[in-house]
Amino acid sequence: MKKLLLFLSVITFISCQKNNAPVPASTLPKLSAADLAKLACIKKPPVSHGIDVYVTGTYAPFPGANTAAYWKNGVQVDLLPEDGSASDAFGIAVSGTNVYVAGSYAGPAGSFQAVYWKNGVMHTLNNGPEPVFESEAFDVSVSGNDVYVVGEHTDSTGVSSAMLWKNGTPHKLAYNAFNSSAISVVAKGADVYVVGSSAINDKIGFIATYWKNGVPTRLPNHKIWTEGKDIAVNGNDVYIAGISYPQPGGIQSAVYWKNGTEKTLQANALAEGIAVGNNAVYVGGTSIIDDSHFRPAEWKNSNQTLFGSSGVFFGKDIATSGNDVYLLASGSGGADYYKNGVATHIAGANPSKILVVQY
């Protein structure tokens, strides 16, 4: 131990020399194996690791009101328009210390206006020179310094168009002259993936559609109606969750597509969110028991697990972090998210999306 103290004293002396002259190696003490072992056992300060769970949605501060908010680890953060009007919050993204939320608020004319919030400050999204009757923003993704928001706007003729706003600049993502909508966005480097739906004609029917860097692709449609609800990208593979109707007035099915190939998960069900992790594909949604009973459902590689009790409960979204899976659900009295099947309740919340961030 005396040799170890002498060695540390020599190092201290060297660091305090003004001329930084080298010290001959012969003057340094030789450490025994026991001393080296003691040095190896000196512990470094622990590095803090953890997760933050974000849930977006709305709450009612009083009956009839609708106010956008998000909850970080259960703590509510209000997203209030400047005039205090009604608002909604949908998609969320976190980049560093910045939190971005996509949504809408009831504008001066009473119609909804697409917006996003950055750290609680609201930014209105315009629609260029086209006349706008109403607009909404449904999701947001951040890549580098670029912020991508997707949604739709409806013009004065009643036609809705899928929209992508990059750093506030609008880009229309329509497939044809008929209605379309953009629901979810993922930005990976320079590539931007958007999913939604585009109308077959001006009468009835939608086809699930995704856009990569603005180029539309309609997913193979063997049904009368399909909708894309959420998108995930893993390497070169694109996964999309959605719903399909096999015939007019028929029962909807929960489905997902991998690179355009459709997989039916369950008839009489809804698929709302999708995530890829742990060599598995996770889809979150709702299993419809009957006309008045619904249960949140998770499909892992097409194998279903139901959560909660039978009642009016809906699966809204799904996320993964490491080996953990989070299913977001809504029901009477608020929201629940299930981490590996264990519920955490958020009272009073009407939820939309869930995001899990590691730090």
Order of alpha helices (4+ residues) and beta strands (2+ residues): alpha-alpha-beta-beta-beta-beta-beta-beta-beta-beta-beta-beta-beta-beta-beta-beta-beta-beta-beta-beta-beta-beta-beta-beta-beta-beta-beta-beta-beta-beta
